[in-house]
Amino acid sequence: KRNTIPSVRLAAAAVLAVSCIALTGCGSSASSAASSTASTAASAAAAGDNSCGENVTWTLADGTLTISGTGRMTNFTSDSPAPWEITNVEVEGTVTSIGAVAFKGCTNLTTVNIADGVEYIEAGAFNGCTALTDITIPESVGYIKTGAFKDCSALTSVTIRDNCRLDMNVFPTTVEVNHSEG
């Protein structure tokens, strides 16, 4: 753990907080999402904290959120939402899970790149991402939990590995689920 936070990190966190507040798209409603995101982002900026897991961090630049580090990502809740509003997501392969409701309601999210190495997509992770039209789920993902892509109305087709475990209502009924031969 860090004992002190360099002023450069605080400045970077403040820039991230401003970037998060300026973008639109995530949350249950525009006003509650903005105030919730503002307070969460402001708290993160004040603490210099961009963590979203024990050894997992996030960075935001030009509307692209990058999740990096090692291990499992935090599961978020409606009472404790993720502190970002984004259009693009990059999840590195050393991150083993995409947290519950991490991107729920991100209506401007159009691009998601999940690197090989991610093993789980938690419940509701991308629920309500209505602009998401395409996603590649790598062979490493072996379990996708309930409602992970629920209400992703623009999504039409996904490919998952043959033995990928799917909970109920992972994808909208309109999504064609294909299985790879790997």
Buried (B, 14 or more C-beta within 10 A) or exposed (E): EEEEEEEEBBEBBBEBBBBBBEBBBBBEEEEEBBEBBBEBBBEBBEEBBBBBBEEBBBBBEEBBBBBBBBEBBBBBEEEEBBBBBBBBBBBBBBBBBBBBBBBBBBBBBBBBBBBEBBBBBBBBBBBBBBBBBEBEBBBBBBBBBBBBBBBBBEBEEBBBBEEBEBEEBBBBEEBEEEEEEE
